[in-house]
Amino acid sequence: MANTTSPRFTTTQWLIIIIASIGFLFDTYELLMTPLVAAPAIAELLNVPLNNSLVTDWVGRLLWIAALCGGVFGLCGGWLVDRFGRKRVMAASIFMYSLSPFCAAYATTLPTFIFFRSATFIGVCVEFVAAITWLAEVFPDKKQRERWLGITQAFASLGGVAVTVVSIWISSHGKDLPHMGLPLSLGATDPGSWRYLLMTGILPAIPIALLLPFVPESQVWKDRRAAGSLKRPSFAAIFAPELRRVTVVTAILSACAYGIAFGALQVTVARVTPGLPELKDQAKTLVPLRKEADALNKELNDLDQKLGAAAAASPERKAIVGKIKENFGKQKPANEKVKKMADTVQFRQEMGGLVGRILLAILLIIGISRVKLLKVFQVPALAVLPLTYFIFFEKGGELFLWSYFVCGLLTVAQFSYFGEYLPKVFPIHLRGTGGSFATNVGGRMIGTSMAFVNTAWLAPLIAGGAQLVKPAHIALAAGYIATAMAVIAFLVGFFLPEPKAEITE
């Protein structure tokens, strides 16, 4: 009788798992800093109140610029993974996304802040592809490889929980922390809490620097390169007749998964939550206050354009800023209740994503075929996504929260699915390039644009104008986008090829 027991792990293999888990965890940690630090950072760097319209505009621009940079340079990073090695590029990308937020903490201008946040996105985009390619090749045993590709990716969902906990702690203890040369905003005695949160981005660099010297490069890649039999990677090669189908299909499916995440799930926390029935009283309170704030902000912007650099010392400007701050104080009680609900909604999504990644890891261990495994998450999404945004949003309460939990589960599980699937369908010399095209071009560049489609085009179209957009319009747009993405993914998924036993050439 053949022995089917997987070989026992060595110390080196455990170190590989630890490094991969840290990398995936901090992928999410670094990315989810953006919604936490963007608004207060932009407000401070532009020297305007937090509820100024410029802050909202620049938050949207930052997300778009960072995602575009991540997609373009992440694609190049995939080629580097195939050209110069998995471990080397993975290490460089981790150090990049560790050091760039630390540098952003010392930013004194908006362009500098945007530059370093974009660098963080680039590092994350490259690291993901490098890590899954490395993991797919350092475990010689097939069962161990499949199991740990799924398990280590589950740590990505813990990153969202970790950054939220750290943010809450810094908000409570920020005044007790040393200044460490951090810049101060005008009139402030302590650095903004967003700067301290960015500084924590350097944390993954410490264990990675200590552990990397003790883990190997992918042996199969190294041997092929030493023997001179490793083909040179190229973007044209992933569109060769034998790979064209899998390249196009995985890019479309990745775009759909990211489209659901950014066009629906991500906008829900900040833009849809305020419209839940349980926040009806707060919504009524905020409507006139926000109209007043819009008028004051327009007055402030007009004054800044009129006076230019001299506006900063203008008594008229100080008077307007004082009124804006007073207005913000009146909004605070209602906003705090909205924020509390938004945190609850965000937590449900993060927990759903974590359960989805764990469920995928379990199904990988069971051994379901890869095409059928994708349908496990695609089919329920066809029903859950439209129900959540077209029906359950209007009802609110636990029904909406649990439905949103399932949306997170079904969507995030697909991210882990492609992390496990992509290294199987491209040959060794194209694993980074092919995986990067699907993830970065399909997902990061095309899929993430659905957030812009929702808030800048579809929701205003539904509302009859950008000034008339309400949370209900964002929810409807999210429902249309998520349903369309789910249907496209379900249909295109039938063209996804089952991975061959092993692809080496």
VEXZA-285512 format. One record per residue (C-alpha): residue in one letter; x, y, z. Coordinates in steps of 0.02 Angstrom, whole numbers, plus 50000, padded with zeros to 5 digits. Layout:
! VEXZA-285512
numi A X X Y Y Z Z
...
***
This chain:
! VEXZA-285512
numi M X 50000 Y 50000 Z 50000
numi A X 50073 Y 50169 Z 49950
numi N X 50115 Y 50293 Z 50086
numi T X 50008 Y 50449 Z 50060
numi T X 50067 Y 50540 Z 50216
numi S X 50148 Y 50707 Z 50177
numi P X 50328 Y 50727 Z 50236
numi R X 50357 Y 50814 Z 50402
numi F X 50401 Y 50997 Z 50399
numi T X 50579 Y 51055 Z 50421
numi T X 50627 Y 51211 Z 50519
numi T X 50659 Y 51300 Z 50354
numi Q X 50483 Y 51260 Z 50292
numi W X 50407 Y 51329 Z 50452
numi L X 50508 Y 51488 Z 50428
numi I X 50440 Y 51499 Z 50250
numi I X 50262 Y 51486 Z 50316
numi I X 50295 Y 51620 Z 50447
numi I X 50369 Y 51741 Z 50320
numi A X 50226 Y 51713 Z 50197
numi S X 50096 Y 51737 Z 50335
numi I X 50178 Y 51899 Z 50392
numi G X 50185 Y 51959 Z 50212
numi F X 50001 Y 51924 Z 50176
numi L X 49944 Y 51996 Z 50344
numi F X 50036 Y 52159 Z 50316
numi D X 49978 Y 52168 Z 50135
numi T X 49804 Y 52205 Z 50201
numi Y X 49868 Y 52304 Z 50351
numi E X 49962 Y 52425 Z 50239
numi L X 49820 Y 52446 Z 50113
numi L X 49683 Y 52472 Z 50243
numi M X 49783 Y 52611 Z 50322
numi T X 49725 Y 52721 Z 50178
numi P X 49542 Y 52742 Z 50227
numi L X 49599 Y 52774 Z 50407
numi V X 49734 Y 52904 Z 50373
numi A X 49686 Y 52983 Z 50207
numi A X 49556 Y 53110 Z 50263
numi P X 49646 Y 53177 Z 50418
numi A X 49813 Y 53180 Z 50326
numi I X 49745 Y 53275 Z 50177
numi A X 49652 Y 53398 Z 50289
numi E X 49811 Y 53435 Z 50387
numi L X 49923 Y 53448 Z 50235
numi L X 49802 Y 53564 Z 50144
numi N X 49767 Y 53660 Z 50304
numi V X 49578 Y 53645 Z 50285
numi P X 49443 Y 53573 Z 50401
numi L X 49410 Y 53387 Z 50392
numi N X 49238 Y 53413 Z 50315
numi N X 49302 Y 53525 Z 50175
numi S X 49252 Y 53465 Z 50002
numi L X 49436 Y 53467 Z 49949
numi V X 49468 Y 53325 Z 50072
numi T X 49334 Y 53215 Z 49994
numi D X 49397 Y 53254 Z 49818
numi W X 49578 Y 53214 Z 49861
numi V X 49534 Y 53053 Z 49953
numi G X 49455 Y 52989 Z 49792
numi R X 49604 Y 53047 Z 49688
numi L X 49726 Y 52965 Z 49808
numi L X 49638 Y 52797 Z 49796
numi W X 49636 Y 52807 Z 49606
numi I X 49818 Y 52862 Z 49589
numi A X 49880 Y 52730 Z 49712
numi A X 49781 Y 52589 Z 49630
numi L X 49840 Y 52639 Z 49456
numi C X 50022 Y 52647 Z 49512
numi G X 50003 Y 52480 Z 49600
numi G X 49932 Y 52400 Z 49444
numi V X 50062 Y 52467 Z 49322
numi F X 50216 Y 52439 Z 49428
numi G X 50145 Y 52279 Z 49501
numi L X 50137 Y 52210 Z 49324
numi C X 50321 Y 52255 Z 49300
numi G X 50356 Y 52174 Z 49468
numi G X 50284 Y 52010 Z 49405
numi W X 50410 Y 52011 Z 49263
numi L X 50550 Y 52047 Z 49389
numi V X 50494 Y 51896 Z 49492
numi D X 50523 Y 51784 Z 49341
numi R X 50683 Y 51871 Z 49289
numi F X 50776 Y 51894 Z 49454
numi G X 50699 Y 51771 Z 49575
numi R X 50549 Y 51751 Z 49690
numi K X 50632 Y 51776 Z 49858
numi R X 50736 Y 51926 Z 49806
numi V X 50590 Y 52024 Z 49732
numi M X 50474 Y 51975 Z 49875
numi A X 50600 Y 52040 Z 50002
numi A X 50623 Y 52203 Z 49907
numi S X 50435 Y 52230 Z 49893
numi I X 50408 Y 52198 Z 50080
numi F X 50542 Y 52323 Z 50126
numi M X 50464 Y 52445 Z 50003
numi Y X 50292 Y 52436 Z 50080
numi S X 50367 Y 52441 Z 50255
numi L X 50477 Y 52596 Z 50231
numi S X 50359 Y 52699 Z 50123
numi P X 50221 Y 52723 Z 50255
numi F X 50355 Y 52768 Z 50383
numi C X 50417 Y 52903 Z 50262
numi A X 50237 Y 52959 Z 50230
numi A X 50219 Y 52992 Z 50417
numi Y X 50345 Y 53135 Z 50397
numi A X 50262 Y 53210 Z 50243
numi T X 50235 Y 53399 Z 50248
numi T X 50156 Y 53418 Z 50076
numi L X 50014 Y 53326 Z 49989
numi P X 50119 Y 53271 Z 49837
numi T X 50246 Y 53190 Z 49955
numi F X 50109 Y 53100 Z 50050
numi I X 50030 Y 53036 Z 49888
numi F X 50200 Y 52979 Z 49822
numi F X 50238 Y 52871 Z 49973
numi R X 50060 Y 52800 Z 49984
numi S X 50074 Y 52752 Z 49800
numi A X 50242 Y 52670 Z 49837
numi T X 50156 Y 52568 Z 49973
numi F X 50025 Y 52506 Z 49849
numi I X 50162 Y 52460 Z 49725
numi G X 50253 Y 52358 Z 49858
numi V X 50095 Y 52266 Z 49906
numi C X 50049 Y 52226 Z 49726
numi V X 50222 Y 52155 Z 49690
numi E X 50235 Y 52061 Z 49855
numi F X 50073 Y 51965 Z 49831
numi V X 50125 Y 51892 Z 49664
numi A X 50303 Y 51858 Z 49722
numi A X 50244 Y 51771 Z 49881
numi I X 50118 Y 51654 Z 49801
numi T X 50244 Y 51609 Z 49664
numi W X 50378 Y 51574 Z 49795
numi L X 50261 Y 51470 Z 49903
numi A X 50204 Y 51370 Z 49751
numi E X 50383 Y 51315 Z 49718
numi V X 50467 Y 51292 Z 49887
numi F X 50355 Y 51149 Z 49942
numi P X 50397 Y 50994 Z 49840
numi D X 50247 Y 50898 Z 49909
numi K X 50086 Y 50942 Z 49813
numi K X 49966 Y 50922 Z 49960
numi Q X 50074 Y 51029 Z 50074
numi R X 50089 Y 51160 Z 49938
numi E X 49901 Y 51174 Z 49909
numi R X 49860 Y 51171 Z 50095
numi W X 49982 Y 51307 Z 50145
numi L X 49946 Y 51420 Z 49998
numi G X 49768 Y 51427 Z 50063
numi I X 49810 Y 51438 Z 50249
numi T X 49942 Y 51574 Z 50236
numi Q X 49828 Y 51684 Z 50130
numi A X 49698 Y 51676 Z 50270
numi F X 49814 Y 51788 Z 50371
numi A X 49775 Y 51929 Z 50248
numi S X 49605 Y 51952 Z 50330
numi L X 49686 Y 51972 Z 50500
numi G X 49776 Y 52126 Z 50432
numi G X 49614 Y 52224 Z 50428
numi V X 49575 Y 52178 Z 50608
numi A X 49753 Y 52220 Z 50663
numi V X 49758 Y 52394 Z 50583
numi T X 49588 Y 52436 Z 50659
numi V X 49645 Y 52385 Z 50834
numi V X 49809 Y 52482 Z 50817
numi S X 49716 Y 52635 Z 50755
numi I X 49597 Y 52632 Z 50904
numi W X 49743 Y 52614 Z 51025
numi I X 49839 Y 52759 Z 50947
numi S X 49683 Y 52869 Z 50952
numi S X 49669 Y 52835 Z 51139
numi H X 49855 Y 52849 Z 51184
numi G X 49925 Y 52965 Z 51049
numi K X 49953 Y 53111 Z 51168
numi D X 50067 Y 53001 Z 51276
numi L X 50179 Y 52949 Z 51131
numi P X 50347 Y 53036 Z 51097
numi H X 50347 Y 53158 Z 50951
numi M X 50500 Y 53079 Z 50866
numi G X 50522 Y 53233 Z 50756
numi L X 50351 Y 53215 Z 50675
numi P X 50283 Y 53376 Z 50597
numi L X 50145 Y 53470 Z 50687
numi S X 49992 Y 53545 Z 50607
numi L X 49961 Y 53731 Z 50624
numi G X 49923 Y 53772 Z 50807
numi A X 49938 Y 53590 Z 50866
numi T X 50044 Y 53533 Z 51013
numi D X 50049 Y 53348 Z 50965
numi P X 50071 Y 53258 Z 50797
numi G X 49913 Y 53192 Z 50713
numi S X 49869 Y 53012 Z 50759
numi W X 49874 Y 52969 Z 50573
numi R X 50062 Y 52997 Z 50575
numi Y X 50088 Y 52870 Z 50715
numi L X 49979 Y 52743 Z 50625
numi L X 50084 Y 52761 Z 50468
numi M X 50242 Y 52735 Z 50569
numi T X 50181 Y 52561 Z 50620
numi G X 50194 Y 52512 Z 50437
numi I X 50379 Y 52478 Z 50466
numi L X 50339 Y 52330 Z 50579
numi P X 50347 Y 52190 Z 50447
numi A X 50524 Y 52242 Z 50397
numi I X 50592 Y 52189 Z 50566
numi P X 50547 Y 52002 Z 50567
numi I X 50573 Y 51987 Z 50379
numi A X 50750 Y 52057 Z 50393
numi L X 50789 Y 51932 Z 50531
numi L X 50712 Y 51778 Z 50448
numi L X 50750 Y 51798 Z 50261
numi P X 50933 Y 51746 Z 50272
numi F X 50877 Y 51574 Z 50334
numi V X 50754 Y 51530 Z 50195
numi P X 50796 Y 51477 Z 50017
numi E X 50756 Y 51543 Z 49846
numi S X 50640 Y 51434 Z 49742
numi Q X 50751 Y 51283 Z 49706
numi V X 50667 Y 51238 Z 49542
numi W X 50687 Y 51416 Z 49476
numi K X 50867 Y 51422 Z 49539
numi D X 50913 Y 51255 Z 49459
numi R X 50836 Y 51302 Z 49292
numi R X 50930 Y 51466 Z 49291
numi A X 51095 Y 51384 Z 49337
numi A X 51072 Y 51253 Z 49200
numi G X 51031 Y 51387 Z 49072
numi S X 50862 Y 51307 Z 49033
numi L X 50755 Y 51445 Z 49110
numi K X 50669 Y 51539 Z 48970
numi R X 50664 Y 51729 Z 48976
numi P X 50496 Y 51799 Z 49032
numi S X 50397 Y 51914 Z 48919
numi F X 50224 Y 51990 Z 48917
numi A X 50197 Y 51926 Z 48740
numi A X 50226 Y 51747 Z 48798
numi I X 50073 Y 51746 Z 48912
numi F X 49968 Y 51778 Z 48756
numi A X 50042 Y 51632 Z 48659
numi P X 49905 Y 51516 Z 48591
numi E X 49928 Y 51388 Z 48731
numi L X 49913 Y 51520 Z 48868
numi R X 49800 Y 51652 Z 48791
numi R X 49639 Y 51577 Z 48858
numi V X 49696 Y 51562 Z 49039
numi T X 49775 Y 51736 Z 49034
numi V X 49618 Y 51822 Z 48972
numi V X 49496 Y 51722 Z 49079
numi T X 49591 Y 51744 Z 49242
numi A X 49610 Y 51931 Z 49208
numi I X 49422 Y 51949 Z 49182
numi L X 49381 Y 51846 Z 49336
numi S X 49504 Y 51945 Z 49441
numi A X 49428 Y 52107 Z 49376
numi C X 49255 Y 52048 Z 49426
numi A X 49309 Y 52000 Z 49602
numi Y X 49396 Y 52167 Z 49630
numi G X 49249 Y 52255 Z 49547
numi I X 49131 Y 52183 Z 49677
numi A X 49251 Y 52225 Z 49818
numi F X 49282 Y 52406 Z 49766
numi G X 49122 Y 52448 Z 49673
numi A X 49009 Y 52381 Z 49811
numi L X 49087 Y 52318 Z 49972
numi Q X 49216 Y 52455 Z 49999
numi V X 49097 Y 52600 Z 49964
numi T X 48968 Y 52523 Z 50081
numi V X 49060 Y 52565 Z 50242
numi A X 49075 Y 52752 Z 50214
numi R X 48942 Y 52794 Z 50085
numi V X 48800 Y 52668 Z 50108
numi T X 48798 Y 52643 Z 50297
numi P X 48732 Y 52819 Z 50337
numi G X 48572 Y 52774 Z 50243
numi L X 48527 Y 52623 Z 50350
numi P X 48354 Y 52635 Z 50432
numi E X 48427 Y 52632 Z 50609
numi L X 48520 Y 52795 Z 50569
numi K X 48365 Y 52885 Z 50505
numi D X 48364 Y 53013 Z 50648
numi Q X 48548 Y 53051 Z 50625
numi A X 48522 Y 53075 Z 50439
numi K X 48386 Y 53205 Z 50470
numi T X 48498 Y 53298 Z 50591
numi L X 48646 Y 53300 Z 50472
numi V X 48557 Y 53359 Z 50314
numi P X 48542 Y 53546 Z 50359
numi L X 48712 Y 53547 Z 50446
numi R X 48798 Y 53475 Z 50294
numi K X 48713 Y 53600 Z 50179
numi E X 48779 Y 53738 Z 50291
numi A X 48952 Y 53657 Z 50288
numi D X 48950 Y 53648 Z 50098
numi A X 48909 Y 53833 Z 50086
numi L X 49047 Y 53879 Z 50210
numi N X 49174 Y 53771 Z 50120
numi K X 49130 Y 53851 Z 49953
numi E X 49153 Y 54021 Z 50034
numi L X 49323 Y 53966 Z 50101
numi N X 49380 Y 53896 Z 49933
numi D X 49327 Y 54054 Z 49843
numi L X 49425 Y 54159 Z 49968
numi D X 49581 Y 54050 Z 49949
numi Q X 49574 Y 54069 Z 49760
numi K X 49550 Y 54256 Z 49774
numi L X 49689 Y 54293 Z 49899
numi G X 49810 Y 54151 Z 49857
numi A X 49954 Y 54130 Z 49981
numi A X 49897 Y 54282 Z 50080
numi A X 49736 Y 54191 Z 50128
numi A X 49821 Y 54094 Z 50269
numi A X 49844 Y 54251 Z 50376
numi S X 49677 Y 54329 Z 50328
numi P X 49558 Y 54369 Z 50474
numi E X 49414 Y 54333 Z 50355
numi R X 49479 Y 54158 Z 50325
numi K X 49500 Y 54126 Z 50511
numi A X 49320 Y 54179 Z 50539
numi I X 49257 Y 54059 Z 50405
numi V X 49365 Y 53916 Z 50472
numi G X 49293 Y 53952 Z 50646
numi K X 49116 Y 53933 Z 50579
numi I X 49163 Y 53772 Z 50490
numi K X 49235 Y 53701 Z 50650
numi E X 49080 Y 53754 Z 50746
numi N X 48973 Y 53667 Z 50616
numi F X 49082 Y 53512 Z 50630
numi G X 49055 Y 53513 Z 50818
numi K X 48866 Y 53514 Z 50794
numi Q X 48881 Y 53366 Z 50675
numi K X 48992 Y 53268 Z 50793
numi P X 48858 Y 53178 Z 50900
numi A X 48767 Y 53114 Z 50746
numi N X 48929 Y 53075 Z 50655
numi E X 48991 Y 52972 Z 50803
numi K X 48838 Y 52861 Z 50793
numi V X 48861 Y 52842 Z 50605
numi K X 49046 Y 52802 Z 50632
numi K X 49002 Y 52670 Z 50762
numi M X 48885 Y 52585 Z 50640
numi A X 49015 Y 52600 Z 50501
numi D X 49141 Y 52512 Z 50613
numi T X 49015 Y 52372 Z 50642
numi V X 48985 Y 52354 Z 50455
numi Q X 49173 Y 52352 Z 50421
numi F X 49199 Y 52220 Z 50556
numi R X 49067 Y 52107 Z 50479
numi Q X 49153 Y 52119 Z 50310
numi E X 49324 Y 52080 Z 50384
numi M X 49257 Y 51931 Z 50480
numi G X 49166 Y 51870 Z 50325
numi G X 49326 Y 51883 Z 50225
numi L X 49421 Y 51786 Z 50359
numi V X 49292 Y 51647 Z 50360
numi G X 49296 Y 51643 Z 50170
numi R X 49484 Y 51619 Z 50166
numi I X 49474 Y 51482 Z 50298
numi L X 49333 Y 51395 Z 50205
numi L X 49434 Y 51399 Z 50045
numi A X 49584 Y 51323 Z 50135
numi I X 49473 Y 51181 Z 50201
numi L X 49400 Y 51147 Z 50028
numi L X 49576 Y 51144 Z 49955
numi I X 49626 Y 51012 Z 50081
numi I X 49471 Y 50910 Z 50037
numi G X 49526 Y 50914 Z 49856
numi I X 49382 Y 50985 Z 49753
numi S X 49425 Y 51020 Z 49571
numi R X 49478 Y 51199 Z 49543
numi V X 49337 Y 51245 Z 49421
numi K X 49203 Y 51173 Z 49536
numi L X 49283 Y 51257 Z 49685
numi L X 49263 Y 51428 Z 49604
numi K X 49078 Y 51394 Z 49574
numi V X 49056 Y 51361 Z 49761
numi F X 49080 Y 51547 Z 49787
numi Q X 49013 Y 51615 Z 49623
numi V X 48841 Y 51534 Z 49626
numi P X 48784 Y 51600 Z 49797
numi A X 48851 Y 51772 Z 49751
numi L X 48722 Y 51781 Z 49610
numi A X 48585 Y 51786 Z 49742
numi V X 48667 Y 51862 Z 49896
numi L X 48738 Y 52018 Z 49815
numi P X 48576 Y 52085 Z 49737
numi L X 48475 Y 52037 Z 49892
numi T X 48596 Y 52133 Z 50004
numi Y X 48589 Y 52297 Z 49908
numi F X 48415 Y 52294 Z 49831
numi I X 48315 Y 52225 Z 49978
numi F X 48410 Y 52199 Z 50142
numi F X 48487 Y 52374 Z 50141
numi E X 48314 Y 52451 Z 50156
numi K X 48273 Y 52336 Z 50303
numi G X 48438 Y 52361 Z 50395
numi G X 48476 Y 52278 Z 50561
numi E X 48554 Y 52106 Z 50580
numi L X 48480 Y 52047 Z 50416
numi F X 48586 Y 52172 Z 50320
numi L X 48740 Y 52145 Z 50428
numi W X 48740 Y 51956 Z 50408
numi S X 48704 Y 51969 Z 50223
numi Y X 48851 Y 52089 Z 50207
numi F X 48957 Y 51963 Z 50305
numi V X 48916 Y 51832 Z 50173
numi C X 48959 Y 51955 Z 50033
numi G X 49130 Y 51976 Z 50111
numi L X 49150 Y 51788 Z 50129
numi L X 49107 Y 51750 Z 49947
numi T X 49213 Y 51892 Z 49875
numi V X 49371 Y 51878 Z 49979
numi A X 49376 Y 51689 Z 49958
numi Q X 49396 Y 51718 Z 49772
numi F X 49552 Y 51824 Z 49803
numi S X 49631 Y 51676 Z 49892
numi Y X 49568 Y 51560 Z 49757
numi F X 49669 Y 51649 Z 49623
numi G X 49820 Y 51654 Z 49736
numi E X 49816 Y 51465 Z 49738
numi Y X 49760 Y 51438 Z 49557
numi L X 49872 Y 51555 Z 49457
numi P X 50042 Y 51474 Z 49496
numi K X 49972 Y 51309 Z 49431
numi V X 49927 Y 51367 Z 49257
numi F X 50082 Y 51462 Z 49203
numi P X 50253 Y 51384 Z 49170
numi I X 50397 Y 51423 Z 49288
numi H X 50470 Y 51563 Z 49183
numi L X 50300 Y 51650 Z 49170
numi R X 50221 Y 51621 Z 49341
numi G X 50257 Y 51795 Z 49406
numi T X 50216 Y 51880 Z 49240
numi G X 50054 Y 51786 Z 49211
numi G X 49995 Y 51798 Z 49390
numi S X 50036 Y 51983 Z 49395
numi F X 49938 Y 52018 Z 49235
numi A X 49781 Y 51937 Z 49305
numi T X 49796 Y 52016 Z 49477
numi N X 49863 Y 52188 Z 49434
numi V X 49793 Y 52228 Z 49262
numi G X 49630 Y 52135 Z 49284
numi G X 49605 Y 52167 Z 49470
numi R X 49699 Y 52322 Z 49525
numi M X 49682 Y 52426 Z 49367
numi I X 49513 Y 52375 Z 49296
numi G X 49421 Y 52302 Z 49445
numi T X 49458 Y 52442 Z 49567
numi S X 49392 Y 52570 Z 49442
numi M X 49217 Y 52512 Z 49487
numi A X 49227 Y 52623 Z 49642
numi F X 49241 Y 52773 Z 49526
numi V X 49104 Y 52705 Z 49413
numi N X 48989 Y 52693 Z 49564
numi T X 49017 Y 52860 Z 49650
numi A X 49062 Y 52971 Z 49502
numi W X 48947 Y 52905 Z 49366
numi L X 48813 Y 52776 Z 49407
numi A X 48751 Y 52842 Z 49575
numi P X 48738 Y 53023 Z 49508
numi L X 48649 Y 52954 Z 49355
numi I X 48522 Y 52864 Z 49465
numi A X 48501 Y 53017 Z 49578
numi G X 48483 Y 53140 Z 49434
numi G X 48640 Y 53238 Z 49477
numi A X 48796 Y 53230 Z 49585
numi Q X 48725 Y 53352 Z 49713
numi L X 48572 Y 53242 Z 49739
numi V X 48664 Y 53080 Z 49778
numi K X 48609 Y 52995 Z 49940
numi P X 48665 Y 52830 Z 50021
numi A X 48516 Y 52742 Z 49941
numi H X 48581 Y 52790 Z 49768
numi I X 48756 Y 52725 Z 49810
numi A X 48676 Y 52563 Z 49871
numi L X 48576 Y 52542 Z 49710
numi A X 48732 Y 52576 Z 49606
numi A X 48829 Y 52451 Z 49712
numi G X 48693 Y 52322 Z 49683
numi Y X 48695 Y 52347 Z 49495
numi I X 48885 Y 52339 Z 49487
numi A X 48901 Y 52189 Z 49603
numi T X 48764 Y 52092 Z 49512
numi A X 48839 Y 52129 Z 49342
numi M X 49012 Y 52076 Z 49401
numi A X 48942 Y 51916 Z 49479
numi V X 48849 Y 51868 Z 49319
numi I X 49000 Y 51903 Z 49208
numi A X 49113 Y 51803 Z 49325
numi F X 48991 Y 51657 Z 49330
numi L X 48981 Y 51647 Z 49140
numi V X 49166 Y 51675 Z 49107
numi G X 49208 Y 51547 Z 49241
numi F X 49149 Y 51408 Z 49126
numi F X 49297 Y 51447 Z 49013
numi L X 49423 Y 51428 Z 49154
numi P X 49535 Y 51278 Z 49117
numi E X 49568 Y 51146 Z 49249
numi P X 49754 Y 51154 Z 49297
numi K X 49864 Y 51017 Z 49230
numi A X 49954 Y 50905 Z 49353
numi E X 50116 Y 51005 Z 49342
numi I X 50168 Y 51141 Z 49221
numi T X 50354 Y 51163 Z 49212
numi E X 50394 Y 51219 Z 49036
***
